Amino acid sequence: MRFVVNLVVDTSVIIAVITNEKHKKQLVEVSKGADLIAPAPLHYEIGNAFSAMFKRERISLEEALAALAAYRQIPIRFFDVELETAIELSSQLDVYAYDAYFIGCALLNKCPLVTLDGGLIEAAQRAGAEVKRVTI
């Protein structure tokens, strides 16, 4: 029987992995053997991240599409975090709702969050969520 470990992954983690950033190896190692979960807005955040990269001319459309193909290969279970939950956490923690969805997902599923975002780490810890650290 396999003991299932859930791990909430945020946008920074997914982008780092699918665009082959320097943290990819560590992130893959941290998540090895875990079932990855995320709130549904992850899709929208990934789209937003790529649009920001386009504006900064950091990525081409072809590279983005190849990264999206890699994203679709990552087995992630998506959870619906209620809007009210995200808004309450946003208010309490002084974070954007997008960050609150990830914190809420970790709290509701009683599992760690992995992120490269220092502000999100700090807010998640204030909310009582466990955070898996990745050395950057």
C-alpha positions as CSV (number, residue, x, y, z in Angstrom):
1,M,0.0,0.0,0.0
2,R,1.4,3.4,-1.0
3,F,1.2,6.3,1.5
4,V,-0.1,9.3,-0.5
5,V,1.6,12.6,0.2
6,N,-0.1,15.6,-1.3
7,L,1.8,18.7,-2.2
8,V,0.4,22.0,-3.4
9,V,2.4,23.5,-6.2
10,D,2.1,27.2,-7.2
11,T,2.7,29.0,-10.4
12,S,6.3,29.8,-9.7
13,V,7.1,26.1,-9.3
14,I,5.3,25.0,-12.5
15,I,6.8,27.8,-14.6
16,A,10.3,27.0,-13.3
17,V,9.9,23.3,-14.2
18,I,8.3,23.7,-17.7
19,T,10.7,26.5,-18.8
20,N,13.7,24.6,-17.5
21,E,14.8,27.2,-15.0
22,K,17.8,26.6,-12.7
23,H,15.5,25.4,-9.9
24,K,13.9,22.6,-12.0
25,K,16.0,19.7,-10.6
26,Q,15.5,20.7,-7.0
27,L,11.7,21.2,-7.5
28,V,11.4,17.8,-9.2
29,E,13.3,16.2,-6.3
30,V,11.1,17.9,-3.7
31,S,8.0,16.7,-5.4
32,K,9.2,13.2,-6.1
33,G,6.6,10.6,-4.9
34,A,4.0,13.3,-4.1
35,D,0.6,13.8,-5.6
36,L,0.6,17.3,-6.9
37,I,-2.5,19.5,-6.2
38,A,-3.3,23.1,-7.0
39,P,-6.3,25.4,-7.0
40,A,-8.1,25.8,-10.4
41,P,-6.7,29.4,-11.0
42,L,-3.3,27.9,-11.7
43,H,-4.2,27.8,-15.4
44,Y,-5.0,31.5,-15.4
45,E,-1.8,32.3,-13.5
46,I,0.3,30.4,-16.0
47,G,-1.3,32.3,-18.9
48,N,-0.6,35.5,-17.1
49,A,3.0,34.5,-16.4
50,F,3.6,33.8,-20.1
51,S,2.0,37.1,-21.1
52,A,4.4,38.9,-18.8
53,M,7.3,37.0,-20.3
54,F,6.1,38.0,-23.8
55,K,6.1,41.7,-22.7
56,R,9.6,41.4,-21.4
57,E,10.7,39.5,-24.5
58,R,11.9,36.6,-22.3
59,I,10.1,33.9,-24.3
60,S,8.9,33.3,-27.8
61,L,5.4,32.0,-28.7
62,E,7.0,28.7,-29.8
63,E,8.8,28.3,-26.5
64,A,5.7,29.1,-24.6
65,L,3.7,26.5,-26.5
66,A,6.4,23.9,-25.9
67,A,6.3,24.7,-22.2
68,L,2.5,24.4,-22.2
69,A,2.9,20.9,-23.8
70,A,5.2,20.0,-20.9
71,Y,2.7,21.5,-18.4
72,R,-0.1,19.3,-19.7
73,Q,2.1,16.2,-19.0
74,I,2.3,17.0,-15.2
75,P,-0.3,15.1,-13.3
76,I,-2.0,17.8,-11.1
77,R,-5.3,17.3,-9.3
78,F,-7.2,20.6,-9.2
79,F,-9.3,21.7,-6.2
80,D,-12.0,24.3,-6.1
81,V,-11.2,26.8,-3.3
82,E,-14.3,28.8,-2.5
83,L,-14.1,32.5,-3.5
84,E,-15.1,33.4,0.0
85,T,-12.2,31.5,1.4
86,A,-9.8,33.2,-0.9
87,I,-11.2,36.7,-0.1
88,E,-11.1,36.0,3.6
89,L,-7.4,34.9,3.4
90,S,-6.6,37.8,1.1
91,S,-8.0,40.2,3.7
92,Q,-6.4,38.6,6.7
93,L,-3.0,38.1,5.1
94,D,-2.9,41.2,2.9
95,V,-2.2,39.2,-0.2
96,Y,-3.7,39.0,-3.7
97,A,-6.5,36.6,-4.1
98,Y,-4.4,34.5,-6.5
99,D,-1.9,33.8,-3.6
100,A,-4.8,33.2,-1.2
101,Y,-6.1,30.4,-3.5
102,F,-2.8,28.5,-3.1
103,I,-2.7,29.1,0.7
104,G,-6.3,28.0,1.0
105,C,-5.7,24.9,-1.1
106,A,-2.8,23.9,1.3
107,L,-4.9,24.6,4.4
108,L,-8.0,22.8,3.2
109,N,-6.0,19.7,2.1
110,K,-3.8,19.8,5.2
111,C,-0.6,19.5,3.1
112,P,2.5,21.5,2.4
113,L,2.8,24.2,-0.2
114,V,5.9,24.5,-2.4
115,T,6.7,27.9,-3.9
116,L,9.7,30.0,-5.0
117,D,7.8,33.2,-4.0
118,G,9.2,34.6,-0.7
119,G,6.1,36.7,0.0
120,L,3.9,33.7,-0.5
121,I,6.0,31.6,1.8
122,E,5.8,34.2,4.5
123,A,2.0,34.6,4.1
124,A,1.4,30.9,4.1
125,Q,3.3,30.4,7.3
126,R,1.4,33.3,9.0
127,A,-1.8,31.4,7.9
128,G,-0.5,28.2,9.6
129,A,0.2,26.4,6.3
130,E,3.2,24.1,6.1
131,V,5.8,25.2,3.5
132,K,8.4,23.0,1.8
133,R,11.5,25.1,1.2
134,V,13.6,24.9,-1.9
135,T,17.1,26.4,-1.7
136,I,17.5,29.0,-4.3
